[in-house]
Amino acid sequence: MLVLALATPLLSHAQAQTGIDGVIGRFQQFYNNTQYDSIFSMLSPRSQAIMPQDKIKAAMGQLRNQVGSLKAFERTSQDDKFSYYKASFANADLLLTTSVNADNKLEAFRFGPYKEVAKEAAEKSDIVLSTPTGKIFGSLTMPEGGAKVPVVLLIAGSGPTDRRGNNPLGVKSNTYKMIADSLQKAGIACVRYDKRGIGESRGAMASQEEMNLTTYINDAAGFVKMLKEDSRFSEVIIAGHSEGSLIGMVVARQQNVKKYISISGAGERLDNTLKEQITAQWKDLVPVAVKIMDSLKKGFDVKYVPEALEIVFSPSLQPFIRSLFKYDPQVEIKKLQCPVLILQGDNDLQVALKNAQNLKKAQPKAKLVVIKKMNHALKDAPADRSGNMATYTDPSLPLSAGLASAMAGFIKAK
């Protein structure tokens, strides 16, 4: 599921750290003066390829709208790869993770919630997928004992989402780790992984233009092949959350997995979903957005995009959007021959209940479970937007009751 939000991903690794305080000082000056082209010029060539000029402009404008001007910054720590800063904006304090190369050009540049500062140790990578463009790192949670057990490959949703279910856009829920821990208690193994360009897998990030849904499908398929060859596992199950639901459908059929679970997955084509989201935020721009989507579906690039829509349709993102347009979740789920479980919360503001109902209609043999009060972060939440979104940043909240038990019961059912 594509969410309209600020995207300032971690761009790449870093080596040199000389003069970095001065670099951040220049960033502060350019940012506060809305000189976003100058910020682009501060990036290394590789980072510019990953984060093109139009994407930087959109990201910086969105950041300024959300948190205001940058008042001060203070380096809090440093390791052999990154420097960490407390960035004090007018409306919030953020954690800036950054680094520079030998030419004092920014190689890594990411904002996240300041409360994330290195109190939570990085997870051990128990499983690693090697790909032509780099390694994808993941965590394997195993139940105790030596018997063969079923294993779930948990596929993350859209955006810069890591193996815990968190991202630097302000999501701090630990949802995926909670799912893995719950499955472990039920005697089921689980594999979660950092997506390309995120967390420990950031080195596998290709350029923005080269990224498309096929890339993510191939990554998930690679993990399934590994798990099928592992003698510790009796069967492989795919569970996909949000955008991961569509990826999981395709991989489940391609790799002939034992069972498939959709969690808060879209039940209609992306163009319909985007139209709804844009209508809710920028109603006047709907006609323009529809024209852009029609052009992309026909295979054409769109050079002019209104500034408000650049975060979705910037030229660098268009190849990925075009790849999503090729898939219809109702068509994909209908192809599945394995048992299917559809999980959906009735307080999900990002993926409405009708999506799950559409999937059920397309695959009548599937089991549909609607979980009361559950939102898109898979936590109990009120229906009002402010209260609902507040759960995204509270990792102390447990999973919604019934989610983990529904998954475990379906997996163990004969």
RODO-2510 file (C-alpha; in nm, 4 decimals, decimal comma):
residues 414
     n   res          X          Y          Z
     1     m     0,0000     0,0000     0,0000
     2     l     0,1506     0,3292    -0,1037
     3     v     0,1232     0,5967     0,1647
     4     l     0,1567     0,9644     0,0786
     5     a     0,4304     1,0691     0,3191
     6     l     0,7728     1,2250     0,3436
     7     a     1,0436     0,9960     0,2106
     8     t     1,4013     1,0701     0,3175
     9     p     1,5647     0,7264     0,2939
    10     l     1,9127     0,6271     0,3990
    11     l     2,1057     0,6688     0,0802
    12     s     2,4225     0,4653     0,1236
    13     h     2,7234     0,3721     0,3340
    14     a     2,9812     0,6191     0,4511
    15     q     3,3519     0,6148     0,5088
    16     a     3,5101     0,9557     0,5652
    17     q     3,3795     1,1831     0,8402
    18     t     3,6094     1,4807     0,8055
    19     g     3,4434     1,8207     0,8239
    20     i     3,0996     1,6765     0,8725
    21     d     2,9881     1,9427     1,1224
    22     g     3,0549     2,2062     0,8576
    23     v     2,8602     2,0058     0,6009
    24     i     2,5589     1,9858     0,8317
    25     g     2,5913     2,3583     0,8957
    26     r     2,5650     2,4251     0,5219
    27     f     2,2671     2,1958     0,5012
    28     q     2,0988     2,3979     0,7782
    29     q     2,1582     2,7200     0,5837
    30     f     2,0305     2,5812     0,2535
    31     y     1,7316     2,4092     0,4164
    32     n     1,6172     2,7185     0,6062
    33     n     1,6510     2,9307     0,2911
    34     t     1,4610     2,6661     0,0853
    35     q     1,7638     2,6281    -0,1414
    36     y     1,6873     2,2652    -0,2162
    37     d     1,8935     2,2587    -0,5372
    38     s     2,1951     2,3455    -0,3244
    39     i     2,1168     2,0561    -0,0929
    40     f     2,1145     1,8252    -0,3948
    41     s     2,4605     1,9547    -0,4881
    42     m     2,5847     1,8488    -0,1435
    43     l     2,5142     1,4808    -0,2201
    44     s     2,7753     1,2404    -0,3532
    45     p     2,7307     1,1178    -0,7136
    46     r     2,5996     0,7815    -0,5940
    47     s     2,3552     0,9466    -0,3559
    48     q     2,2376     1,1795    -0,6322
    49     a     2,1638     0,8765    -0,8481
    50     i     1,9553     0,7223    -0,5703
    51     m     1,7910     1,0486    -0,4603
    52     p     1,7408     1,2616    -0,7743
    53     q     1,6930     1,6359    -0,7646
    54     d     1,3158     1,6276    -0,7947
    55     k     1,2912     1,3765    -0,5105
    56     i     1,5144     1,5906    -0,2853
    57     k     1,2988     1,8949    -0,3562
    58     a     0,9795     1,7076    -0,2718
    59     a     1,1265     1,5472     0,0404
    60     m     1,2702     1,8705     0,1798
    61     g     0,9463     2,0590     0,1144
    62     q     0,7471     1,7898     0,2917
    63     l     0,9922     1,7881     0,5831
    64     r     0,9629     2,1642     0,6212
    65     n     0,5830     2,1448     0,6151
    66     q     0,5910     1,8874     0,8938
    67     v     0,8610     2,0132     1,1320
    68     g     0,9445     2,3688     1,0255
    69     s     1,2860     2,5325     1,0166
    70     l     1,6048     2,3787     1,1567
    71     k     1,7006     2,5752     1,4702
    72     a     2,0074     2,3854     1,5889
    73     f     2,1982     2,0599     1,5598
    74     e     2,4265     1,8716     1,7965
    75     r     2,6390     1,5669     1,7271
    76     t     2,5452     1,3028     1,9843
    77     s     2,7626     1,0083     1,8788
    78     q     2,9756     0,8636     1,5996
    79     d     3,0945     0,5216     1,4884
    80     d     3,3152     0,4016     1,2046
    81     k     3,0382     0,4537     0,9495
    82     f     2,7996     0,7251     1,0655
    83     s     2,7636     1,0416     1,2697
    84     y     2,4433     1,0928     1,4688
    85     y     2,2934     1,4346     1,5357
    86     k     2,0077     1,5723     1,7386
    87     a     1,8408     1,8047     1,4867
    88     s     1,6164     2,0543     1,6654
    89     f     1,3453     2,1810     1,4298
    90     a     1,0771     2,4346     1,5147
    91     n     0,8145     2,1649     1,5701
    92     a     1,0125     1,8534     1,6637
    93     d     1,3504     1,7020     1,7476
    94     l     1,4710     1,4451     1,4943
    95     l     1,7644     1,2064     1,4790
    96     l     1,9880     1,2734     1,1790
    97     t     2,2048     0,9788     1,0701
    98     t     2,4655     1,0926     0,8215
    99     s     2,8131     1,0543     0,6758
   100     v     3,0366     1,2097     0,4102
   101     n     3,2894     1,0802     0,1619
   102     a     3,6474     1,1958     0,1106
   103     d     3,5210     1,4975    -0,0848
   104     n     3,2887     1,6013     0,2001
   105     k     2,9844     1,5031    -0,0050
   106     l     2,6894     1,3448     0,1773
   107     e     2,6812     0,9680     0,1343
   108     a     2,4176     0,8891     0,3965
   109     f     2,1402     1,1218     0,5042
   110     r     1,8356     1,0100     0,7012
   111     f     1,5962     1,1671     0,9506
   112     g     1,4088     0,9634     1,2109
   113     p     1,2417     1,0091     1,5487
   114     y     1,4964     1,1316     1,8009
   115     k     1,3816     0,8822     2,0619
   116     e     1,5314     0,6076     1,8433
   117     v     1,8861     0,7088     1,9358
   118     a     2,0876     0,3878     1,9606
   119     k     1,9219     0,2545     2,2740
   120     e     1,7905    -0,0401     2,0770
   121     a     2,0651    -0,2705     1,9615
   122     a     2,0656    -0,3804     1,6006
   123     e     1,9160    -0,7236     1,5496
   124     k     2,1394    -1,0140     1,4699
   125     s     2,1217    -1,1198     1,1058
   126     d     2,0599    -1,4939     1,1145
   127     i     1,9823    -1,5241     0,7446
   128     v     2,1330    -1,3439     0,4462
   129     l     2,0200    -1,3484     0,0832
   130     s     2,2902    -1,2774    -0,1753
   131     t     2,1721    -1,0959    -0,4890
   132     p     2,3581    -0,9557    -0,7913
   133     t     2,3394    -0,6035    -0,6448
   134     g     2,4113    -0,6802    -0,2793
   135     k     2,3022    -0,8717     0,0278
   136     i     1,9608    -0,8655     0,1957
   137     f     1,9848    -0,9209     0,5724
   138     g     1,7162    -1,0762     0,7897
   139     s     1,6330    -1,2225     1,1291
   140     l     1,5202    -1,5794     1,1883
   141     t     1,3141    -1,6524     1,4995
   142     m     1,3173    -2,0240     1,5884
   143     p     1,1105    -2,2101     1,8502
   144     e     1,2968    -2,4197     2,1033
   145     g     1,3548    -2,7873     2,0332
   146     g     1,5007    -2,9760     1,7417
   147     a     1,1863    -3,0840     1,5574
   148     k     1,1012    -2,9540     1,2118
   149     v     0,8680    -2,6556     1,2253
   150     p     0,6743    -2,4448     0,9742
   151     v     0,8369    -2,1130     0,8845
   152     v     0,6698    -1,7868     0,7871
   153     l     0,8352    -1,5408     0,5516
   154     l     0,6994    -1,2009     0,6616
   155     i     0,7064    -0,9444     0,3776
   156     a     0,7010    -0,5777     0,4791
   157     g     0,4776    -0,3014     0,3501
   158     s     0,5635     0,0027     0,1412
   159     g     0,8210     0,2695     0,2105
   160     p     1,1542     0,2415     0,3930
   161     t     1,0311    -0,0297     0,6298
   162     d     1,2782    -0,2434     0,8241
   163     r     1,2534    -0,5939     0,9654
   164     r     1,0924    -0,4697     1,2878
   165     g     0,8137    -0,2915     1,1012
   166     n     0,9587     0,0557     1,1644
   167     n     1,0703     0,3295     0,9282
   168     p     1,2372     0,6712     0,9479
   169     l     0,9149     0,8487     0,8534
   170     g     0,8087     0,8262     1,2168
   171     v     0,6729     0,4707     1,2387
   172     k     0,8006     0,3022     1,5533
   173     s     0,5672     0,0130     1,6283
   174     n     0,7899    -0,3001     1,6315
   175     t     0,4923    -0,4772     1,4753
   176     y     0,6836    -0,7361     1,2734
   177     k     0,9072    -0,8305     1,5642
   178     m     0,5972    -0,8776     1,7798
   179     i     0,4458    -1,1072     1,5183
   180     a     0,7645    -1,3142     1,5040
   181     d     0,7819    -1,3420     1,8831
   182     s     0,4162    -1,4509     1,9007
   183     l     0,4657    -1,7146     1,6316
   184     q     0,7750    -1,8427     1,8107
   185     k     0,5674    -1,9044     2,1227
   186     a     0,3234    -2,1013     1,9082
   187     g     0,6029    -2,3250     1,7756
   188     i     0,6373    -2,1491     1,4378
   189     a     0,9548    -1,9990     1,2922
   190     c     0,9576    -1,6600     1,1207
   191     v     1,1933    -1,4739     0,8877
   192     r     1,1846    -1,0940     0,8574
   193     y     1,4270    -0,8859     0,6532
   194     d     1,5347    -0,5283     0,5901
   195     k     1,4178    -0,4218     0,2455
   196     r     1,6678    -0,3024    -0,0133
   197     g     1,8108     0,0362     0,0787
   198     i     1,6923     0,0023     0,4393
   199     g     1,8767    -0,0862     0,7587
   200     e     2,1485    -0,3444     0,7109
   201     s     2,0331    -0,4049     0,3509
   202     r     2,1008    -0,0456     0,2444
   203     g     2,4042    -0,1520     0,0417
   204     a     2,1833    -0,3535    -0,1970
   205     m     1,9921    -0,0438    -0,3074
   206     a     1,9968     0,0073    -0,6832
   207     s     1,9227     0,3482    -0,8299
   208     q     1,5683     0,4761    -0,7818
   209     e     1,4980     0,4337    -1,1529
   210     e     1,5968     0,0653    -1,1419
   211     m     1,3736    -0,0221    -0,8483
   212     n     1,0403    -0,1838    -0,9320
   213     l     0,8012    -0,4397    -0,7896
   214     t     0,9809    -0,7202    -0,9733
   215     t     1,2919    -0,6484    -0,7647
   216     y     1,0997    -0,6972    -0,4401
   217     i     0,9271    -1,0058    -0,5788
   218     n     1,2632    -1,1580    -0,6670
   219     d     1,4001    -1,0833    -0,3182
   220     a     1,1069    -1,2574    -0,1495
   221     a     1,1301    -1,5497    -0,3916
   222     g     1,4992    -1,5835    -0,3097
   223     f     1,4220    -1,6190     0,0610
   224     v     1,1508    -1,8779    -0,0107
   225     k     1,3965    -2,0892    -0,2106
   226     m     1,6460    -2,0754     0,0768
   227     l     1,3849    -2,1766     0,3322
   228     k     1,2590    -2,4658     0,1200
   229     e     1,6106    -2,6071     0,1092
   230     d     1,6580    -2,5730     0,4870
   231     s     1,6064    -2,9068     0,6636
   232     r     1,4872    -2,7345     0,9821
   233     f     1,1539    -2,6412     0,8251
   234     s     0,8564    -2,8604     0,7463
   235     e     0,6806    -2,6101     0,5192
   236     v     0,7008    -2,2488     0,4035
   237     i     0,4191    -1,9968     0,4510
   238     i     0,4152    -1,6404     0,3178
   239     a     0,2573    -1,3544     0,5128
   240     g     0,2536    -1,0136     0,3435
   241     h     0,1555    -0,6874     0,5119
   242     s     0,0149    -0,3931     0,3127
   243     e     0,2150    -0,3683    -0,0129
   244     g     0,3826    -0,6925     0,0944
   245     s     0,0451    -0,8604     0,0508
   246     l     0,0586    -0,8159    -0,3277
   247     i     0,4231    -0,9203    -0,3417
   248     g     0,3371    -1,2260    -0,1347
   249     m     0,0520    -1,3282    -0,3649
   250     v     0,2807    -1,3323    -0,6670
   251     v     0,5602    -1,5183    -0,4888
   252     a     0,3228    -1,7687    -0,3254
   253     r     0,2044    -1,8808    -0,6685
   254     q     0,5479    -1,8734    -0,8324
   255     q     0,7152    -2,0712    -0,5541
   256     n     0,4210    -2,2979    -0,4730
   257     v     0,4266    -2,2325    -0,0982
   258     k     0,2134    -2,4269     0,1467
   259     k    -0,0119    -2,1411     0,2644
   260     y    -0,0546    -1,7670     0,2152
   261     i    -0,1637    -1,4887     0,4547
   262     s    -0,2668    -1,1375     0,3491
   263     i    -0,2515    -0,8772     0,6268
   264     s    -0,4137    -0,5401     0,5545
   265     g    -0,3555    -0,5906     0,1838
   266     a    -0,4985    -0,3795    -0,0966
   267     g    -0,7932    -0,5364    -0,2749
   268     e    -0,8005    -0,3143    -0,5802
   269     r    -0,5633    -0,1755    -0,8406
   270     l    -0,3132     0,0884    -0,7277
   271     d    -0,4587     0,3586    -0,9513
   272     n    -0,7947     0,3308    -0,7726
   273     t    -0,6253     0,3418    -0,4333
   274     l    -0,4145     0,6436    -0,5252
   275     k    -0,7170     0,8260    -0,6574
   276     e    -0,8899     0,7800    -0,3215
   277     q    -0,5841     0,8986    -0,1276
   278     i    -0,5316     1,2024    -0,3490
   279     t    -0,9014     1,2887    -0,3298
   280     a    -0,8755     1,2906     0,0489
   281     q    -0,5694     1,5196     0,0527
   282     w    -0,5743     1,7253    -0,2695
   283     k    -0,9202     1,7021    -0,4234
   284     d    -0,8476     1,9760    -0,6789
   285     l    -0,5544     1,7782    -0,8161
   286     v    -0,7496     1,4597    -0,8892
   287     p    -0,7984     1,5362    -1,2629
   288     v    -0,4230     1,5981    -1,3026
   289     a    -0,3379     1,2831    -1,1062
   290     v    -0,5703     1,0745    -1,3228
   291     k    -0,4009     1,2038    -1,6390
   292     i    -0,0593     1,1226    -1,4945
   293     m    -0,1657     0,7698    -1,4028
   294     d    -0,3211     0,7124    -1,7464
   295     s     0,0068     0,8137    -1,9103
   296     l     0,2114     0,5885    -1,6828
   297     k    -0,0177     0,2919    -1,7493
   298     k     0,0392     0,3441    -2,1224
   299     g     0,4154     0,3355    -2,0708
   300     f     0,4874     0,7075    -2,1031
   301     d     0,7045     0,9159    -1,8709
   302     v     0,5511     1,2307    -1,7233
   303     k     0,7913     1,5245    -1,7024
   304     y     0,5611     1,7823    -1,5413
   305     v     0,4204     1,6900    -1,2015
   306     p     0,2550     1,9412    -0,9646
   307     e     0,4735     2,0018    -0,6601
   308     a     0,2147     1,8560    -0,4201
   309     l     0,2160     1,5281    -0,6146
   310     e     0,5926     1,4944    -0,6596
   311     i     0,6183     1,2725    -0,3536
   312     v     0,4109     1,0145    -0,5464
   313     f     0,4763     1,0788    -0,9146
   314     s     0,8236     1,2327    -0,9359
   315     p     1,0101     1,1089    -1,2473
   316     s     1,2454     0,8979    -1,0364
   317     l     0,9500     0,7108    -0,8821
   318     q     0,7570     0,6587    -1,2029
   319     p     0,9234     0,3275    -1,2987
   320     f     0,8188     0,1796    -0,9633
   321     i     0,4646     0,3157    -0,9867
   322     r     0,4354     0,1838    -1,3416
   323     s     0,5419    -0,1625    -1,2235
   324     l     0,2683    -0,1606    -0,9578
   325     f     0,0042    -0,0686    -1,2141
   326     k     0,0673    -0,4009    -1,3892
   327     y    -0,0820    -0,5986    -1,1008
   328     d    -0,4404    -0,6358    -0,9801
   329     p    -0,4606    -0,7970    -0,6324
   330     q    -0,7957    -0,9567    -0,7155
   331     v    -0,6480    -1,1232    -1,0221
   332     e    -0,3370    -1,2394    -0,8344
   333     i    -0,5176    -1,3870    -0,5347
   334     k    -0,7557    -1,5706    -0,7657
   335     k    -0,4588    -1,7614    -0,9109
   336     l    -0,3631    -1,9147    -0,5755
   337     q    -0,4261    -2,2850    -0,5241
   338     c    -0,3009    -2,3010    -0,1643
   339     p    -0,5072    -2,2192     0,1475
   340     v    -0,5466    -1,8426     0,1970
   341     l    -0,6095    -1,6348     0,5097
   342     i    -0,7156    -1,2693     0,4790
   343     l    -0,6666    -1,0586     0,7933
   344     q    -0,8068    -0,7071     0,8174
   345     g    -0,8737    -0,4518     1,0895
   346     d    -1,1940    -0,2524     1,0901
   347     n    -1,0148     0,0660     1,2075
   348     d    -0,7540     0,0658     0,9303
   349     l    -0,7383     0,4192     0,7871
   350     q    -0,4970     0,3244     0,5081
   351     v    -0,6622     0,0086     0,3783
   352     a    -1,0393     0,0070     0,4201
   353     l    -1,2339    -0,3083     0,5004
   354     k    -1,3715    -0,3222     0,1460
   355     n    -1,0248    -0,4261     0,0269
   356     a    -1,0368    -0,7476     0,2283
   357     q    -1,3910    -0,8078     0,1092
   358     n    -1,2764    -0,7659    -0,2507
   359     l    -1,0004    -1,0215    -0,1974
   360     k    -1,2456    -1,2639    -0,0406
   361     k    -1,4824    -1,2208    -0,3351
   362     a    -1,2009    -1,2918    -0,5789
   363     q    -1,0896    -1,5991    -0,3798
   364     p    -1,4085    -1,7445    -0,2244
   365     k    -1,2221    -2,0352    -0,0637
   366     a    -1,0131    -1,7951     0,1449
   367     k    -1,0807    -1,7461     0,5138
   368     l    -1,1541    -1,3815     0,6048
   369     v    -1,0967    -1,2655     0,9618
   370     v    -1,1898    -0,9079     1,0553
   371     i    -1,0232    -0,7959     1,3778
   372     k    -1,2117    -0,5385     1,5792
   373     k    -1,0347    -0,2078     1,6509
   374     m    -0,7182    -0,3095     1,4613
   375     n    -0,5544    -0,0410     1,2454
   376     h    -0,2846    -0,0539     0,9766
   377     a    -0,0086    -0,0773     1,2387
   378     l    -0,1888    -0,3926     1,3608
   379     k    -0,2606    -0,2360     1,6996
   380     d    -0,5903    -0,1495     1,8698
   381     a    -0,6753     0,2088     1,7765
   382     p    -0,9670     0,4521     1,7851
   383     a    -1,1433     0,5486     1,4635
   384     d    -1,0418     0,9167     1,4830
   385     r    -0,7342     0,9974     1,2770
   386     s    -0,5158     1,1596     1,5449
   387     g    -0,5692     0,8816     1,7957
   388     n    -0,5287     0,6165     1,5288
   389     m    -0,1994     0,7539     1,3990
   390     a    -0,0621     0,7926     1,7514
   391     t    -0,0349     0,4130     1,7760
   392     y     0,2213     0,4112     1,4950
   393     t     0,4828     0,5641     1,7245
   394     d     0,4174     0,3654     2,0424
   395     p     0,6101     0,0347     2,0462
   396     s     0,4795    -0,0432     2,3949
   397     l     0,1346    -0,1212     2,2547
   398     p     0,0720    -0,4936     2,1962
   399     l    -0,0619    -0,6450     1,8778
   400     s    -0,4379    -0,6434     1,8432
   401     a    -0,5932    -0,9387     2,0208
   402     g    -0,6622    -1,2242     1,7853
   403     l    -0,4062    -1,1368     1,5166
   404     a    -0,1275    -1,3749     1,6193
   405     s    -0,3683    -1,6525     1,7230
   406     a    -0,5481    -1,6312     1,3879
   407     m    -0,2167    -1,6648     1,2064
   408     a    -0,0967    -1,9545     1,4222
   409     g    -0,4273    -2,1390     1,3993
   410     f    -0,4330    -2,1107     1,0219
   411     i    -0,0708    -2,2243     0,9883
   412     k    -0,1199    -2,5279     1,2118
   413     a    -0,4521    -2,6331     1,0604
   414     k    -0,4336    -2,9536     0,8568
***
